[in-house]
């Protein structure tokens, strides 16, 4: 079965992609063929896009007709050709490679937009997925001999004989034992997890969705499947209690994508946290890189809620309407960057799971100091960055963290409506909402769109000004604020700013993580800035023994009104406050209507 339990997997007659590459029994490429109506075994190849090979790899509107005739395939990388030979050796005649089987240019993204929602199907129905971590794979391929220095043993293997129960006095056969150069899990970490190919944002969904995964590394091979940990051709398997907490977290994450998981949206937020630490070439790929996972999660939600299908599930800009209060509270883990002058730097942190978070931040000249990481990568990326709603994690190129689910947390702001299409200025909602559910729908309404990145939110809630100053620097201050706000994890220095009630107040009443704070040149952090805080939800901090007392902690997002658009706001940060007098001030305030874009 697929992870969602919706489709049965048939190894001999699977559902096939729209197009595949057909090969003969010798592993020679025949042509690019239409396969949507076929049911034949195929394998998939995942790869890193190399700028020197893009022109040879990409199928476009200009060359697709020739490729369907078996032409215009000159200059393919060697590991593509090796994948054809591997397929032939397995008796498989079809191979799916995204760069060759999806039209990459000339159709304004139409073919890609059509196929991105089918990625879950492609990888799950594939017989296996092949990947290589060797740095020379483009020219030398993956079917090459290993040097003696890469053998796993540190001393020569020793041959031992063994006897059977039937003939205890006679040697039946023999086996070998040896001491490994390093632990198997360390070998996997070095040759798979730490490599560039396994740090692509795209590969996470490919790795999670594939039922079988075959890694070709410079030191050997690793086999993976959903039911077992990685193992070598010799049968050595990574155990459950051999250190490397981050790897075990990833292995467990893969198995959590299953229709029996009652906390599937916890899986979603965890997988987005991991995905945000991986590298990505284009900002426009942030949401498509998890599209396959989103489809399977939607299928699981539909099954668990007894829905006919996914059509009435609302998935907007990488978040789910039913848990949007939690989804809005993502926190960028990278420190704010001053990009008033052109700079390029790398931000690195490590979260509570031990996952190393790294993301390149590229700045551009500006007249104000702006904590923004929208990368100047390509016209496509810039366009997408302008379209992506500021309240979505997909709008900010940095590792992110979501708050953990708390059953006693209470929603405060109200989502009265949403728009699924880009709108300008103040406007009425396209769809009305009550309790995070769309109300004005019929059985024919189709809401689920795995690629939606244009939505805006119509909100009613309490919004008041607070004062934000410099970073919390002393570990004791950070620990105290984290504890008082029920924060899980250990923030690093330079992650949080201090929140104060007003300019004259020296009390620290909470923390703020700002990703788009704008300030005028010459204004120092000690003076601070006034920003508007929107009350999203309330969690409770219980204190005392025997007779306990619950103290409220407010979850906030910080917003800024758009120039010349009254009542239209963008998110610029997130935070929490805990001081009782300020909490009371929020409780007494009147609610206001705003549009969050």
C-alpha positions as CSV (number, residue, x, y, z in Angstrom):
1,X,0.0,0.0,0.0
2,X,1.0,3.6,-0.4
3,X,1.8,5.5,2.8
4,X,-1.7,6.9,2.8
5,X,-3.3,3.5,2.2
6,X,-5.2,4.9,-0.8
7,X,-3.5,2.8,-3.5
8,X,-2.3,-0.7,-3.6
9,X,1.3,-1.2,-4.8
10,X,1.7,-3.8,-7.5
11,X,5.4,-4.5,-8.2
12,X,4.7,-6.2,-11.5
13,X,2.0,-3.8,-12.8
14,X,2.4,-0.4,-11.1
15,X,0.7,2.9,-11.9
16,X,3.3,4.6,-14.2
17,X,4.3,8.3,-14.7
18,X,3.2,10.3,-17.6
19,X,6.4,9.7,-19.5
20,X,9.4,7.4,-19.0
21,X,12.6,6.6,-20.7
22,X,12.5,3.2,-22.5
23,X,15.6,1.1,-22.6
24,X,16.4,-2.2,-24.3
25,X,17.8,-5.4,-22.7
26,X,21.3,-4.1,-23.1
27,X,20.6,-0.9,-21.2
28,X,20.6,1.3,-24.3
29,X,18.2,4.3,-24.3
30,X,15.5,3.9,-27.0
31,X,13.3,6.9,-26.6
32,X,11.1,9.1,-24.3
33,X,7.7,7.4,-24.3
34,X,4.2,8.1,-23.0
35,X,3.5,5.7,-20.3
36,X,0.4,7.0,-18.4
37,X,-1.8,4.2,-19.7
38,X,0.7,1.5,-19.1
39,X,1.4,-0.7,-16.1
40,X,5.0,-1.9,-16.2
41,X,7.8,-1.9,-13.7
42,X,10.1,1.2,-13.7
43,X,12.9,2.6,-11.6
44,X,13.5,6.2,-10.6
45,X,16.8,8.1,-10.5
46,X,17.3,11.1,-8.2
47,X,20.2,13.5,-9.0
48,X,21.6,16.9,-8.3
49,X,21.3,19.4,-11.0
50,X,24.7,20.5,-12.3
51,X,24.9,23.8,-14.2
52,X,27.4,22.3,-16.6
53,X,25.1,19.5,-17.6
54,X,21.7,21.2,-17.5
55,X,21.4,21.8,-21.3
56,X,22.0,18.1,-22.0
57,X,19.6,16.9,-19.4
58,X,16.6,19.1,-19.8
59,X,13.7,18.1,-21.9
60,X,12.0,21.2,-23.4
61,X,9.3,22.1,-25.8
62,X,12.0,22.4,-28.4
63,X,13.5,18.9,-28.1
64,X,10.6,16.7,-26.8
65,X,9.5,15.6,-30.2
66,X,13.0,14.6,-31.1
67,X,13.4,12.7,-27.9
68,X,10.2,10.8,-28.5
69,X,11.9,9.6,-31.6
70,X,15.0,8.5,-29.7
71,X,17.0,11.6,-30.8
72,X,18.6,14.6,-29.0
73,X,20.0,12.6,-26.1
74,X,23.7,13.4,-26.8
75,X,25.9,14.3,-23.8
76,X,23.9,12.6,-21.0
77,X,25.8,12.2,-17.8
78,X,27.4,8.8,-17.2
79,X,25.3,8.0,-14.2
80,X,22.1,8.4,-16.2
81,X,23.5,5.8,-18.6
82,X,24.4,3.6,-15.7
83,X,20.9,3.8,-14.4
84,X,19.7,2.4,-17.8
85,X,22.1,-0.5,-17.4
86,X,21.0,-1.2,-13.8
87,X,17.4,-1.2,-15.0
88,X,18.2,-3.7,-17.8
89,X,20.0,-6.0,-15.4
90,X,16.9,-6.0,-13.2
91,X,14.8,-6.9,-16.2
92,X,13.1,-3.4,-16.2
93,X,12.6,-1.5,-19.4
94,X,11.5,1.9,-18.1
95,X,13.4,4.6,-16.1
96,X,12.0,7.9,-14.8
97,X,14.3,10.9,-14.4
98,X,12.7,14.2,-13.6
99,X,14.9,16.4,-15.8
100,X,14.3,14.2,-18.9
101,X,10.7,13.1,-18.3
102,X,9.2,16.5,-17.3
103,X,9.2,19.5,-19.7
104,X,11.5,21.9,-18.0
105,X,11.2,25.0,-20.3
106,X,9.1,26.5,-23.0
107,X,5.6,25.8,-21.6
108,X,5.6,28.3,-18.7
109,X,5.7,25.5,-16.2
110,X,2.5,23.8,-17.3
111,X,3.9,20.3,-17.5
112,X,5.7,20.7,-14.2
113,X,2.6,22.1,-12.5
114,X,0.6,19.1,-13.8
115,X,3.2,16.5,-12.6
116,X,4.3,17.9,-9.2
117,X,1.1,16.6,-7.6
118,X,1.9,13.1,-8.8
119,X,5.4,12.9,-7.3
120,X,4.1,10.8,-4.4
121,X,2.7,8.3,-6.9
122,X,5.9,8.2,-9.0
123,X,8.2,7.4,-6.2
124,X,6.0,5.0,-4.3
125,X,5.1,2.9,-7.3
126,X,8.7,2.8,-8.5
127,X,10.5,-0.5,-8.1
128,X,13.3,1.4,-6.5
129,X,15.0,4.8,-6.5
130,X,18.7,5.1,-7.3
131,X,21.0,7.9,-6.0
132,X,24.7,8.4,-5.9
133,X,26.8,10.5,-3.6
134,X,30.1,10.2,-5.5
135,X,31.4,13.6,-6.6
136,X,32.7,12.2,-9.9
137,X,29.4,10.5,-10.9
138,X,28.8,12.9,-13.9
139,X,31.8,11.6,-15.8
140,X,32.8,8.3,-14.2
141,X,29.3,7.1,-13.4
142,X,28.3,4.8,-10.5
143,X,29.2,1.4,-11.9
144,X,32.9,1.5,-11.1
145,X,35.3,-0.6,-9.1
146,X,36.1,0.4,-5.5
147,X,39.7,1.0,-4.4
148,X,41.1,-1.3,-1.8
149,X,41.4,1.7,0.5
150,X,37.6,1.9,0.5
151,X,37.0,-1.7,1.7
152,X,35.1,-1.7,5.0
153,X,37.6,-3.8,6.9
154,X,40.6,-2.4,8.8
155,X,42.3,-5.9,8.9
156,X,42.1,-8.7,6.4
157,X,39.0,-10.8,6.7
158,X,39.4,-14.1,8.5
159,X,37.8,-17.3,7.1
160,X,35.9,-19.5,9.6
161,X,34.4,-22.8,8.8
162,X,31.0,-24.0,10.1
163,X,29.2,-27.3,10.4
164,X,25.6,-28.3,10.0
165,X,23.4,-30.1,12.6
166,X,23.1,-33.0,10.2
167,X,26.8,-33.5,9.8
168,X,28.5,-32.1,12.9
169,X,31.9,-33.7,12.1
170,X,32.2,-32.3,8.6
171,X,32.7,-28.8,7.4
172,X,29.8,-27.6,5.4
173,X,31.0,-24.2,4.3
174,X,32.7,-21.1,5.6
175,X,32.1,-17.4,6.3
176,X,34.3,-14.3,7.0
177,X,34.6,-12.0,9.9
178,X,36.4,-8.7,10.0
179,X,36.8,-5.5,12.0
180,X,35.3,-2.5,10.3
181,X,37.3,0.7,9.7
182,X,34.4,2.6,11.3
183,X,31.0,1.9,12.6
184,X,28.4,1.3,10.0
185,X,26.3,4.2,11.1
186,X,29.3,6.5,10.9
187,X,29.9,5.1,7.4
188,X,26.4,6.0,6.4
189,X,26.7,9.5,8.0
190,X,29.9,10.2,6.1
191,X,29.0,8.7,2.7
192,X,25.3,9.5,2.5
193,X,23.8,11.9,5.1
194,X,26.7,14.4,5.0
195,X,26.9,14.5,1.2
196,X,25.6,17.3,-1.0
197,X,23.0,15.2,-2.7
198,X,21.3,14.3,0.6
199,X,21.2,18.0,1.5
200,X,18.9,18.9,-1.4
201,X,15.4,19.9,-0.3
202,X,14.0,17.9,-3.2
203,X,15.5,14.6,-2.0
204,X,13.7,14.5,1.4
205,X,10.3,13.7,-0.2
206,X,12.0,11.3,-2.7
207,X,13.8,9.5,0.1
208,X,10.7,9.3,2.4
209,X,8.3,8.2,-0.4
210,X,10.4,5.7,-2.2
211,X,9.7,2.2,-1.0
212,X,13.2,1.0,-1.8
213,X,16.3,3.2,-2.0
214,X,19.7,2.3,-3.4
215,X,22.7,4.5,-2.5
216,X,25.9,4.2,-4.6
217,X,28.7,5.8,-2.6
218,X,32.4,6.0,-3.1
219,X,32.9,3.3,-0.4
220,X,30.1,0.9,-1.4
221,X,26.3,0.6,-1.5
222,X,23.5,1.0,1.0
223,X,20.0,-0.5,0.6
224,X,17.0,1.1,2.3
225,X,13.3,0.3,2.6
226,X,10.5,1.4,4.9
227,X,10.6,-1.7,7.0
228,X,14.3,-1.9,7.7
229,X,17.2,0.4,8.5
230,X,20.0,0.9,5.9
231,X,22.1,-2.2,5.2
232,X,25.1,-3.1,3.0
233,X,25.2,-5.8,0.3
234,X,26.9,-8.0,2.9
235,X,23.8,-7.8,5.1
236,X,25.2,-5.4,7.8
237,X,22.3,-3.3,9.1
238,X,22.4,0.0,11.1
239,X,21.1,-0.8,14.6
240,X,18.6,1.2,16.7
241,X,21.0,2.0,19.5
242,X,24.3,3.0,17.9
243,X,24.4,6.7,18.4
244,X,23.9,9.5,15.8
245,X,20.6,10.8,17.2
246,X,19.9,12.8,14.0
247,X,20.0,9.8,11.7
248,X,17.6,7.8,13.9
249,X,15.3,10.9,13.9
250,X,15.3,10.8,10.1
251,X,14.7,7.1,9.9
252,X,11.8,7.4,12.3
253,X,10.4,10.4,10.5
254,X,10.2,8.3,7.3
255,X,8.2,5.6,9.0
256,X,5.7,8.2,10.5
257,X,4.3,8.9,7.1
258,X,1.6,6.2,7.4
259,X,-2.2,6.1,7.4
260,X,-2.2,4.7,10.9
261,X,-0.5,7.8,12.3
262,X,-3.1,9.7,14.3
263,X,-0.8,12.7,14.6
264,X,0.0,13.1,10.9
265,X,0.1,16.9,11.1
266,X,2.8,16.6,13.8
267,X,4.7,14.7,11.1
268,X,4.0,17.5,8.6
269,X,5.5,20.2,10.8
270,X,8.5,18.1,11.7
271,X,9.2,17.3,8.1
272,X,9.0,20.9,7.1
273,X,11.5,21.8,9.9
274,X,13.9,19.2,8.5
275,X,13.3,20.2,4.8
276,X,14.0,23.9,5.7
277,X,17.5,22.9,6.7
278,X,18.3,21.4,3.3
279,X,19.7,23.4,0.4
280,X,17.5,24.5,-2.5
281,X,18.5,26.3,-5.8
282,X,15.4,28.3,-6.4
283,X,13.1,29.9,-3.9
284,X,10.2,28.9,-6.1
285,X,10.9,25.3,-5.3
286,X,10.1,25.6,-1.6
287,X,6.5,24.4,-1.8
288,X,6.9,22.0,-4.9
289,X,9.7,20.2,-3.1
290,X,7.2,18.9,-0.5
291,X,4.2,18.5,-2.9
292,X,4.4,14.8,-2.9
293,X,4.4,14.6,0.9
294,X,1.5,17.1,1.0
295,X,-0.6,14.8,-1.3
296,X,-0.1,11.8,1.0
297,X,-0.7,13.8,4.1
298,X,-4.0,15.1,2.6
299,X,-5.0,11.6,1.7
300,X,-4.4,10.5,5.3
301,X,-6.4,13.4,6.7
302,X,-9.3,12.6,4.3
303,X,-9.3,9.0,5.5
304,X,-9.2,9.9,9.1
305,X,-12.0,12.5,8.8
306,X,-14.1,10.1,6.6
307,X,-14.0,12.5,3.7
308,X,-14.8,11.3,0.2
309,X,-11.5,12.6,-1.1
310,X,-9.0,15.4,-0.6
311,X,-10.9,18.0,-2.7
312,X,-12.3,19.9,0.3
313,X,-9.1,19.9,2.4
314,X,-7.6,23.4,2.4
315,X,-3.8,23.4,1.9
316,X,-2.5,26.9,1.4
317,X,1.1,28.1,1.0
318,X,2.6,25.0,2.7
319,X,0.2,25.0,5.7
320,X,-3.2,23.4,6.6
321,X,-6.2,25.5,7.4
322,X,-7.3,23.2,10.2
323,X,-4.1,23.9,12.1
324,X,-3.3,27.3,10.8
325,X,-3.0,28.9,14.2
326,X,0.0,26.6,14.9
327,X,1.3,26.9,11.3
328,X,1.5,30.7,11.5
329,X,3.8,30.6,14.5
330,X,6.9,29.3,12.6
331,X,10.2,30.7,13.9
332,X,13.2,31.4,11.7
333,X,16.2,29.9,13.4
334,X,18.8,31.9,11.5
335,X,19.8,35.3,13.1
336,X,18.7,38.4,11.4
337,X,21.0,39.7,8.7
338,X,21.9,43.3,8.0
339,X,21.8,43.6,4.2
340,X,22.0,47.3,3.9
341,X,25.1,46.6,1.8
342,X,25.6,43.7,-0.6
343,X,26.8,40.7,1.3
344,X,26.8,37.0,1.2
345,X,27.1,34.9,4.3
346,X,26.1,31.6,5.8
347,X,24.0,31.1,8.9
348,X,24.3,27.8,10.8
349,X,22.5,26.5,13.8
350,X,21.7,23.2,15.4
351,X,18.2,22.4,16.7
352,X,17.1,20.2,19.5
353,X,17.2,17.1,17.3
354,X,20.8,17.7,16.5
355,X,20.0,18.5,12.8
356,X,22.5,21.0,11.5
357,X,20.6,23.9,10.0
358,X,22.4,25.8,7.3
359,X,21.1,28.2,4.7
360,X,23.0,30.7,2.5
361,X,21.7,34.3,2.8
362,X,22.3,36.6,-0.1
363,X,21.8,40.3,0.5
364,X,21.1,43.3,-1.8
365,X,21.5,47.0,-1.5
366,X,18.7,48.9,0.3
367,X,18.0,52.2,1.9
368,X,17.0,50.7,5.2
369,X,18.3,47.8,7.3
370,X,16.1,44.9,6.4
371,X,16.2,41.4,8.0
372,X,15.2,39.6,4.9
373,X,16.6,36.5,3.1
374,X,14.8,36.6,-0.2
375,X,17.6,35.4,-2.4
376,X,18.4,37.2,-5.6
377,X,18.6,34.0,-7.5
378,X,16.6,34.3,-10.7
379,X,13.6,36.2,-12.1
380,X,11.5,33.1,-11.3
381,X,12.7,33.2,-7.7
382,X,12.1,36.9,-7.3
383,X,8.6,36.7,-8.7
384,X,7.8,33.8,-6.4
385,X,9.2,35.7,-3.4
386,X,6.9,38.6,-4.1
387,X,3.9,36.2,-4.4
388,X,4.5,34.0,-1.4
389,X,2.4,35.2,1.6
390,X,4.5,36.6,4.3
391,X,2.8,34.5,6.9
392,X,4.1,31.2,5.3
393,X,7.3,29.5,6.1
394,X,7.8,29.2,2.4
395,X,8.3,33.0,2.1
396,X,11.6,33.0,4.1
397,X,14.7,31.2,3.0
398,X,16.0,29.9,6.4
399,X,15.6,26.9,8.8
400,X,12.3,27.2,10.6
401,X,10.8,25.7,13.8
402,X,7.1,25.2,14.7
403,X,5.7,25.1,18.2
404,X,4.8,21.7,19.5
405,X,1.1,20.8,19.9
406,X,-0.4,21.6,23.3
407,X,-3.9,20.3,23.9
408,X,-4.8,23.1,26.3
409,X,-3.7,25.9,23.9
410,X,-6.6,28.2,22.9
411,X,-7.1,29.9,19.6
412,X,-7.6,33.7,20.0
413,X,-7.7,35.3,16.6
414,X,-10.4,34.3,14.3
415,X,-9.9,33.4,10.6
416,X,-13.1,34.7,9.0
417,X,-12.2,33.9,5.4
418,X,-9.4,33.1,2.9
419,X,-8.6,33.9,-0.7
420,X,-7.0,31.2,-2.8
421,X,-6.0,33.6,-5.6
422,X,-3.8,36.7,-5.5
423,X,-5.8,39.9,-4.6
424,X,-4.8,43.5,-4.4
425,X,-5.8,46.0,-1.7
426,X,-8.5,45.5,0.9
427,X,-11.1,43.0,-0.4
428,X,-13.8,40.6,0.7
429,X,-12.8,36.9,1.3
430,X,-13.2,34.4,-1.5
431,X,-14.3,31.7,1.0
432,X,-15.9,32.2,4.4
433,X,-14.5,30.2,7.4
434,X,-15.7,29.2,10.8
435,X,-13.5,27.2,13.3
436,X,-10.8,26.9,10.6
437,X,-13.2,25.3,8.1
438,X,-14.5,26.7,4.9
439,X,-18.3,27.0,5.1
440,X,-19.7,28.1,1.7
441,X,-18.8,24.9,-0.2
442,X,-20.7,22.3,-2.1
443,X,-20.0,18.7,-3.0
444,X,-18.6,19.9,-6.3
445,X,-16.1,22.4,-4.7
446,X,-12.5,21.6,-5.3
447,X,-10.3,23.3,-2.7
448,X,-7.1,21.2,-2.5
449,X,-4.3,22.6,-4.5
450,X,-0.9,21.2,-3.7
451,X,0.9,24.2,-5.4
452,X,-1.1,27.1,-3.9
453,X,1.2,29.9,-2.8
454,X,-1.0,32.9,-3.3
455,X,-3.5,32.8,-0.4
456,X,-4.4,35.7,1.9
457,X,-6.1,35.5,5.3
458,X,-9.1,37.6,6.6
459,X,-8.6,37.8,10.3
460,X,-10.3,39.3,13.4
461,X,-8.2,39.6,16.4
462,X,-6.5,41.8,19.1
463,X,-3.5,43.8,17.8
464,X,-1.5,46.1,20.1
465,X,1.9,47.8,19.9
466,X,4.9,46.5,21.9
467,X,8.5,47.7,22.1
468,X,11.3,45.5,20.8
469,X,15.0,46.1,21.7
470,X,18.3,44.3,21.2
471,X,19.2,40.6,21.3
472,X,19.1,38.6,24.5
473,X,22.7,37.9,25.1
474,X,23.2,36.4,28.6
475,X,22.4,32.6,28.8
476,X,20.6,33.1,32.1
477,X,18.2,35.7,30.5
478,X,17.6,33.4,27.5
479,X,16.9,30.4,29.8
480,X,14.6,32.4,32.0
481,X,12.5,33.8,29.1
482,X,12.4,30.3,27.5
483,X,11.1,28.8,30.7
484,X,8.6,31.5,31.4
485,X,7.1,31.1,27.8
486,X,7.0,27.3,27.8
487,X,9.5,27.2,25.0
488,X,10.9,23.7,24.1
489,X,14.5,23.7,23.1
490,X,17.6,25.8,23.7
491,X,17.7,29.1,21.8
492,X,21.1,30.4,20.8
493,X,22.5,33.8,21.4
494,X,21.4,36.2,18.7
495,X,18.1,34.3,18.0
496,X,15.7,36.4,20.2
497,X,15.2,40.0,20.8
498,X,13.7,41.3,24.1
499,X,10.1,42.5,24.2
500,X,9.1,45.4,26.5
501,X,5.7,46.8,27.1
502,X,6.7,50.3,26.0
503,X,9.7,52.6,25.6
504,X,9.9,53.5,29.3
505,X,9.6,49.9,30.5
506,X,12.8,48.0,31.3
507,X,11.1,44.7,32.1
508,X,11.6,41.9,29.7
509,X,8.1,40.5,29.0
510,X,8.9,38.0,26.3
511,X,10.9,37.2,23.2
512,X,10.7,38.1,19.5
513,X,12.3,36.4,16.5
514,X,12.2,38.9,13.7
515,X,12.8,38.0,10.1
516,X,11.6,41.2,8.3
517,X,12.2,44.0,10.8
518,X,12.8,47.3,9.1
519,X,14.4,50.2,10.8
520,X,15.9,53.5,9.9
521,X,19.7,54.0,9.8
522,X,21.2,55.3,12.9
523,X,18.6,53.9,15.4
524,X,20.4,51.6,17.8
525,X,19.0,48.4,19.3
526,X,19.1,49.8,22.9
527,X,16.6,52.4,21.9
528,X,14.3,49.9,20.3
529,X,11.4,49.9,17.9
530,X,7.6,49.8,18.2
531,X,5.9,47.0,16.3
532,X,2.3,45.8,16.2
533,X,1.7,42.4,17.8
534,X,-1.3,40.2,16.8
535,X,-2.5,37.7,19.4
536,X,-2.7,34.3,17.8
537,X,-3.2,31.8,20.6
538,X,-2.7,31.3,24.4
539,X,-0.9,28.5,26.1
540,X,-0.7,27.9,29.9
541,X,2.2,27.6,32.3
542,X,1.3,25.6,35.4
543,X,3.2,26.4,38.6
544,X,3.0,25.3,42.2
545,X,2.6,22.0,44.0
546,X,-0.7,20.5,45.0
547,X,-2.7,23.7,44.4
548,X,-1.5,24.6,40.9
549,X,-1.9,27.9,39.2
550,X,-2.1,28.4,35.4
551,X,-0.3,31.5,34.0
552,X,-1.2,32.5,30.4
553,X,1.5,32.8,27.7
554,X,0.5,34.6,24.6
555,X,1.7,33.5,21.1
556,X,2.1,36.5,18.9
557,X,3.0,37.3,15.3
558,X,4.4,40.8,14.6
559,X,2.9,42.6,11.6
560,X,3.5,45.7,9.6
561,X,0.8,47.6,7.6
562,X,1.6,47.8,3.9
563,X,2.2,51.3,2.5
564,X,-0.9,52.8,1.0
565,X,-3.0,49.7,1.9
566,X,-5.0,50.5,5.0
567,X,-5.8,47.3,7.0
568,X,-3.5,45.1,4.9
569,X,-0.6,43.6,6.9
570,X,2.5,41.5,6.4
571,X,4.1,39.3,9.0
572,X,7.6,40.4,10.1
573,X,8.2,38.1,13.1
574,X,6.9,35.8,15.8
575,X,7.2,35.8,19.6
576,X,5.7,35.1,23.0
577,X,4.9,37.3,26.1
578,X,4.2,36.2,29.6
579,X,4.0,39.3,31.9
580,X,0.6,39.5,33.6
581,X,0.0,43.2,33.3
582,X,0.7,43.1,29.5
583,X,-1.5,40.0,29.1
584,X,-4.3,41.9,30.9
585,X,-3.9,44.7,28.4
586,X,-4.3,42.4,25.5
587,X,-7.4,40.8,27.1
588,X,-9.1,44.2,27.6
589,X,-8.4,45.4,24.0
590,X,-11.0,45.5,21.3
591,X,-10.7,43.2,18.3
592,X,-9.9,44.5,14.9
593,X,-10.3,43.3,11.3
594,X,-7.2,42.9,9.2
595,X,-6.0,41.3,6.0
596,X,-2.8,39.2,6.3
597,X,-0.9,38.8,3.0
